[in-house]
Amino acid sequence: MTPATTFIDIANDVAAIPGTGDTPVTFTHTADVARYVVALLQKESWDPISYIVGDRVTMNQFLRLAEAAKGKWLSCK
């Protein structure tokens, strides 16, 4: 899948974080979701409600990780 840019656009060095940026959000890679679905389908039965949760960080934490990876500050709008 093509990456979706929502609040932090790493490729263009810009961020537009709503609110304080301190609310936790989760990020789950599509490959992890696919593995989870395959595992569920191989079971004889499963609960009617199933969950998968990836990395849990705040937008501010995510921004700091992006900045550390790129080696520069992103401008916030």
N, CA, C and O atoms as a GROMACS GRO file, in nm:
protein
  308
    1MET      N    1   0.083  -0.118   0.000
    1MET     CA    2   0.000   0.000   0.000
    1MET      C    3   0.088   0.124   0.000
    1MET      O    4   0.199   0.124   0.054
    2THR      N    5   0.037   0.226  -0.060
    2THR     CA    6   0.107   0.354  -0.059
    2THR      C    7   0.095   0.417   0.080
    2THR      O    8  -0.015   0.419   0.136
    3PRO      N    9   0.205   0.468   0.137
    3PRO     CA   10   0.196   0.531   0.269
    3PRO      C   11   0.099   0.649   0.268
    3PRO      O   12   0.097   0.728   0.174
    4ALA      N   13   0.020   0.660   0.372
    4ALA     CA   14  -0.074   0.771   0.385
    4ALA      C   15  -0.011   0.879   0.473
    4ALA      O   16   0.035   0.852   0.583
    5THR      N   17  -0.011   1.000   0.423
    5THR     CA   18   0.041   1.112   0.500
    5THR      C   19  -0.076   1.186   0.561
    5THR      O   20  -0.165   1.233   0.490
    6THR      N   21  -0.077   1.194   0.694
    6THR     CA   22  -0.187   1.263   0.760
    6THR      C   23  -0.136   1.387   0.833
    6THR      O   24  -0.152   1.499   0.784
    7PHE      N   25  -0.077   1.368   0.948
    7PHE     CA   26  -0.036   1.482   1.030
    7PHE      C   27   0.112   1.516   1.016
    7PHE      O   28   0.151   1.632   1.034
    8ILE      N   29   0.193   1.417   0.986
    8ILE     CA   30   0.337   1.439   0.975
    8ILE      C   31   0.382   1.392   0.837
    8ILE      O   32   0.378   1.273   0.806
    9ASP      N   33   0.426   1.487   0.756
    9ASP     CA   34   0.471   1.459   0.619
    9ASP      C   35   0.623   1.458   0.620
    9ASP      O   36   0.687   1.561   0.601
   10ILE      N   37   0.681   1.342   0.643
   10ILE     CA   38   0.826   1.329   0.660
   10ILE      C   39   0.898   1.364   0.530
   10ILE      O   40   1.003   1.429   0.534
   11ALA      N   41   0.845   1.322   0.416
   11ALA     CA   42   0.911   1.346   0.288
   11ALA      C   43   0.926   1.495   0.257
   11ALA      O   44   1.023   1.537   0.195
   12ASN      N   45   0.828   1.576   0.301
   12ASN     CA   46   0.830   1.720   0.272
   12ASN      C   47   0.867   1.805   0.393
   12ASN      O   48   0.856   1.928   0.388
   13ASP      N   49   0.910   1.740   0.503
   13ASP     CA   50   0.958   1.811   0.622
   13ASP      C   51   0.854   1.906   0.684
   13ASP      O   52   0.887   2.018   0.724
   14VAL      N   53   0.729   1.861   0.692
   14VAL     CA   54   0.625   1.943   0.752
   14VAL      C   55   0.538   1.859   0.846
   14VAL      O   56   0.519   1.739   0.825
   15ALA      N   57   0.486   1.926   0.948
   15ALA     CA   58   0.395   1.859   1.041
   15ALA      C   59   0.281   1.954   1.076
   15ALA      O   60   0.303   2.074   1.092
   16ALA      N   61   0.162   1.900   1.088
   16ALA     CA   62   0.045   1.976   1.132
   16ALA      C   63  -0.025   1.890   1.238
   16ALA      O   64  -0.118   1.815   1.207
   17ILE      N   65   0.021   1.903   1.360
   17ILE     CA   66  -0.026   1.818   1.469
   17ILE      C   67  -0.146   1.885   1.537
   17ILE      O   68  -0.137   1.999   1.582
   18PRO      N   69  -0.258   1.814   1.544
   18PRO     CA   70  -0.376   1.873   1.608
   18PRO      C   71  -0.363   1.874   1.760
   18PRO      O   72  -0.296   1.788   1.818
   19GLY      N   73  -0.427   1.970   1.823
   19GLY     CA   74  -0.427   1.978   1.970
   19GLY      C   75  -0.288   1.993   2.026
   19GLY      O   76  -0.202   2.060   1.968
   20THR      N   77  -0.265   1.930   2.141
   20THR     CA   78  -0.135   1.940   2.207
   20THR      C   79  -0.034   1.840   2.153
   20THR      O   80   0.086   1.854   2.174
   21GLY      N   81  -0.084   1.737   2.082
   21GLY     CA   82   0.005   1.633   2.031
   21GLY      C   83   0.041   1.529   2.134
   21GLY      O   84   0.128   1.445   2.110
   22ASP      N   85  -0.026   1.532   2.250
   22ASP     CA   86   0.006   1.441   2.359
   22ASP      C   87  -0.092   1.324   2.373
   22ASP      O   88  -0.078   1.243   2.464
   23THR      N   89  -0.190   1.315   2.285
   23THR     CA   90  -0.286   1.204   2.289
   23THR      C   91  -0.225   1.083   2.219
   23THR      O   92  -0.178   1.094   2.106
   24PRO      N   93  -0.224   0.968   2.285
   24PRO     CA   94  -0.166   0.848   2.221
   24PRO      C   95  -0.247   0.804   2.098
   24PRO      O   96  -0.370   0.809   2.098
   25VAL      N   97  -0.176   0.761   1.997
   25VAL     CA   98  -0.236   0.702   1.877
   25VAL      C   99  -0.162   0.572   1.848
   25VAL      O  100  -0.052   0.551   1.898
   26THR      N  101  -0.222   0.485   1.768
   26THR     CA  102  -0.155   0.361   1.733
   26THR      C  103  -0.129   0.354   1.584
   26THR      O  104  -0.208   0.402   1.503
   27PHE      N  105  -0.019   0.293   1.549
   27PHE     CA  106   0.020   0.271   1.410
   27PHE      C  107   0.042   0.123   1.391
   27PHE      O  108   0.122   0.062   1.462
   28THR      N  109  -0.028   0.064   1.295
   28THR     CA  110  -0.014  -0.079   1.267
   28THR      C  111   0.016  -0.095   1.119
   28THR      O  112  -0.063  -0.051   1.035
   29HIS      N  113   0.126  -0.157   1.087
   29HIS     CA  114   0.167  -0.175   0.947
   29HIS      C  115   0.074  -0.274   0.879
   29HIS      O  116   0.029  -0.371   0.941
   30THR      N  117   0.045  -0.251   0.753
   30THR     CA  118  -0.045  -0.339   0.678
   30THR      C  119   0.005  -0.483   0.674
   30THR      O  120  -0.076  -0.576   0.673
   31ALA      N  121   0.135  -0.504   0.672
   31ALA     CA  122   0.190  -0.641   0.672
   31ALA      C  123   0.156  -0.711   0.804
   31ALA      O  124   0.128  -0.831   0.804
   32ASP      N  125   0.158  -0.637   0.915
   32ASP     CA  126   0.122  -0.696   1.044
   32ASP      C  127  -0.027  -0.732   1.047
   32ASP      O  128  -0.064  -0.836   1.101
   33VAL      N  129  -0.111  -0.646   0.991
   33VAL     CA  130  -0.254  -0.675   0.985
   33VAL      C  131  -0.277  -0.801   0.901
   33VAL      O  132  -0.357  -0.887   0.939
   34ALA      N  133  -0.208  -0.812   0.789
   34ALA     CA  134  -0.223  -0.930   0.702
   34ALA      C  135  -0.183  -1.058   0.775
   34ALA      O  136  -0.254  -1.158   0.766
   35ARG      N  137  -0.071  -1.055   0.847
   35ARG     CA  138  -0.028  -1.173   0.924
   35ARG      C  139  -0.131  -1.211   1.030
   35ARG      O  140  -0.156  -1.329   1.055
   36TYR      N  141  -0.189  -1.110   1.092
   36TYR     CA  142  -0.290  -1.133   1.196
   36TYR      C  143  -0.414  -1.200   1.135
   36TYR      O  144  -0.467  -1.295   1.192
   37VAL      N  145  -0.459  -1.149   1.022
   37VAL     CA  146  -0.577  -1.206   0.957
   37VAL      C  147  -0.550  -1.350   0.914
   37VAL      O  148  -0.634  -1.438   0.933
   38VAL      N  149  -0.433  -1.376   0.858
   38VAL     CA  150  -0.396  -1.513   0.818
   38VAL      C  151  -0.398  -1.605   0.940
   38VAL      O  152  -0.450  -1.717   0.932
   39ALA      N  153  -0.343  -1.561   1.051
   39ALA     CA  154  -0.342  -1.642   1.173
   39ALA      C  155  -0.484  -1.670   1.221
   39ALA      O  156  -0.514  -1.782   1.263
   40LEU      N  157  -0.571  -1.569   1.216
   40LEU     CA  158  -0.710  -1.590   1.257
   40LEU      C  159  -0.780  -1.690   1.166
   40LEU      O  160  -0.855  -1.776   1.214
   41LEU      N  161  -0.758  -1.680   1.037
   41LEU     CA  162  -0.824  -1.769   0.942
   41LEU      C  163  -0.781  -1.914   0.958
   41LEU      O  164  -0.854  -2.006   0.919
   42GLN      N  165  -0.665  -1.936   1.015
   42GLN     CA  166  -0.615  -2.072   1.035
   42GLN      C  167  -0.671  -2.137   1.162
   42GLN      O  168  -0.655  -2.257   1.182
   43LYS      N  169  -0.736  -2.058   1.246
   43LYS     CA  170  -0.794  -2.112   1.369
   43LYS      C  171  -0.931  -2.174   1.338
   43LYS      O  172  -0.999  -2.134   1.243
   44GLU      N  173  -0.970  -2.271   1.418
   44GLU     CA  174  -1.102  -2.332   1.399
   44GLU      C  175  -1.213  -2.234   1.434
   44GLU      O  176  -1.318  -2.233   1.369
   45SER      N  177  -1.192  -2.153   1.537
   45SER     CA  178  -1.288  -2.049   1.575
   45SER      C  179  -1.215  -1.938   1.647
   45SER      O  180  -1.105  -1.957   1.699
   46TRP      N  181  -1.276  -1.823   1.649
   46TRP     CA  182  -1.218  -1.709   1.721
   46TRP      C  183  -1.331  -1.623   1.774
   46TRP      O  184  -1.446  -1.634   1.731
   47ASP      N  185  -1.297  -1.536   1.869
   47ASP     CA  186  -1.397  -1.448   1.928
   47ASP      C  187  -1.456  -1.357   1.821
   47ASP      O  188  -1.388  -1.323   1.725
   48PRO      N  189  -1.583  -1.318   1.836
   48PRO     CA  190  -1.646  -1.231   1.737
   48PRO      C  191  -1.575  -1.095   1.723
   48PRO      O  192  -1.582  -1.031   1.618
   49ILE      N  193  -1.509  -1.054   1.828
   49ILE     CA  194  -1.434  -0.928   1.823
   49ILE      C  195  -1.287  -0.959   1.846
   49ILE      O  196  -1.251  -1.019   1.947
   50SER      N  197  -1.204  -0.918   1.752
   50SER     CA  198  -1.059  -0.940   1.763
   50SER      C  199  -0.988  -0.807   1.748
   50SER      O  200  -1.037  -0.717   1.680
   51TYR      N  201  -0.873  -0.794   1.812
   51TYR     CA  202  -0.799  -0.668   1.811
   51TYR      C  203  -0.656  -0.690   1.766
   51TYR      O  204  -0.596  -0.795   1.789
   52ILE      N  205  -0.603  -0.589   1.700
   52ILE     CA  206  -0.460  -0.584   1.672
   52ILE      C  207  -0.417  -0.439   1.695
   52ILE      O  208  -0.479  -0.346   1.644
   53VAL      N  209  -0.312  -0.422   1.772
   53VAL     CA  210  -0.262  -0.288   1.803
   53VAL      C  211  -0.113  -0.288   1.777
   53VAL      O  212  -0.040  -0.374   1.826
   54GLY      N  213  -0.068  -0.191   1.701
   54GLY     CA  214   0.074  -0.180   1.671
   54GLY      C  215   0.145  -0.090   1.771
   54GLY      O  216   0.123  -0.100   1.892
   55ASP      N  217   0.231  -0.004   1.720
   55ASP     CA  218   0.306   0.088   1.806
   55ASP      C  219   0.214   0.198   1.858
   55ASP      O  220   0.135   0.255   1.783
   56ARG      N  221   0.225   0.226   1.986
   56ARG     CA  222   0.144   0.330   2.049
   56ARG      C  223   0.235   0.444   2.093
   56ARG      O  224   0.320   0.427   2.181
   57VAL      N  225   0.218   0.560   2.031
   57VAL     CA  226   0.298   0.679   2.063
   57VAL      C  227   0.209   0.803   2.051
   57VAL      O  228   0.099   0.796   1.996
   58THR      N  229   0.256   0.914   2.103
   58THR     CA  230   0.186   1.041   2.081
   58THR      C  231   0.240   1.101   1.951
   58THR      O  232   0.345   1.061   1.901
   59MET      N  233   0.168   1.198   1.897
   59MET     CA  234   0.216   1.265   1.776
   59MET      C  235   0.348   1.338   1.803
   59MET      O  236   0.435   1.343   1.717
   60ASN      N  237   0.361   1.395   1.923
   60ASN     CA  238   0.487   1.462   1.957
   60ASN      C  239   0.603   1.363   1.960
   60ASN      O  240   0.713   1.394   1.912
   61GLN      N  241   0.580   1.243   2.015
   61GLN     CA  242   0.685   1.140   2.015
   61GLN      C  243   0.718   1.097   1.872
   61GLN      O  244   0.835   1.080   1.837
   62PHE      N  245   0.615   1.079   1.792
   62PHE     CA  246   0.636   1.039   1.654
   62PHE      C  247   0.716   1.145   1.578
   62PHE      O  248   0.805   1.111   1.499
   63LEU      N  249   0.685   1.272   1.602
   63LEU     CA  250   0.758   1.381   1.538
   63LEU      C  251   0.905   1.379   1.578
   63LEU      O  252   0.992   1.396   1.493
   64ARG      N  253   0.933   1.358   1.707
   64ARG     CA  254   1.071   1.352   1.752
   64ARG      C  255   1.146   1.234   1.688
   64ARG      O  256   1.263   1.247   1.653
   65LEU      N  257   1.077   1.119   1.673
   65LEU     CA  258   1.140   1.005   1.606
   65LEU      C  259   1.170   1.036   1.460
   65LEU      O  260   1.277   1.000   1.409
   66ALA      N  261   1.077   1.102   1.393
   66ALA     CA  262   1.098   1.138   1.252
   66ALA      C  263   1.214   1.236   1.239
   66ALA      O  264   1.297   1.222   1.148
   67GLU      N  265   1.221   1.332   1.329
   67GLU     CA  266   1.330   1.430   1.325
   67GLU      C  267   1.464   1.363   1.351
   67GLU      O  268   1.564   1.396   1.287
   68ALA      N  269   1.468   1.270   1.445
   68ALA     CA  270   1.593   1.199   1.476
   68ALA      C  271   1.637   1.114   1.356
   68ALA      O  272   1.756   1.105   1.326
   69ALA      N  273   1.541   1.054   1.288
   69ALA     CA  274   1.574   0.971   1.173
   69ALA      C  275   1.624   1.054   1.056
   69ALA      O  276   1.714   1.012   0.984
   70LYS      N  277   1.565   1.172   1.036
   70LYS     CA  278   1.605   1.257   0.924
   70LYS      C  279   1.726   1.344   0.960
   70LYS      O  280   1.797   1.391   0.871
   71GLY      N  281   1.747   1.364   1.089
   71GLY     CA  282   1.860   1.446   1.130
   71GLY      C  283   1.833   1.595   1.117
   71GLY      O  284   1.926   1.675   1.109
   72LYS      N  285   1.705   1.634   1.114
   72LYS     CA  286   1.670   1.775   1.108
   72LYS      C  287   1.531   1.797   1.162
   72LYS      O  288   1.452   1.704   1.173
   73TRP      N  289   1.504   1.923   1.196
   73TRP     CA  290   1.371   1.958   1.249
   73TRP      C  291   1.272   1.975   1.136
   73TRP      O  292   1.306   2.028   1.031
   74LEU      N  293   1.150   1.930   1.158
   74LEU     CA  294   1.044   1.952   1.063
   74LEU      C  295   0.969   2.078   1.104
   74LEU      O  296   0.954   2.104   1.224
   75SER      N  297   0.922   2.154   1.009
   75SER     CA  298   0.848   2.275   1.044
   75SER      C  299   0.703   2.237   1.075
   75SER      O  300   0.641   2.159   1.004
   76CYS      N  301   0.652   2.296   1.184
   76CYS     CA  302   0.514   2.267   1.226
   76CYS      C  303   0.423   2.381   1.182
   76CYS      O  304   0.461   2.498   1.189
   77LYS      N  305   0.305   2.346   1.139
   77LYS     CA  306   0.206   2.447   1.099
   77LYS      C  307   0.099   2.455   1.203
   77LYS      O  308   0.005   2.534   1.189
   0.00000   0.00000   0.00000
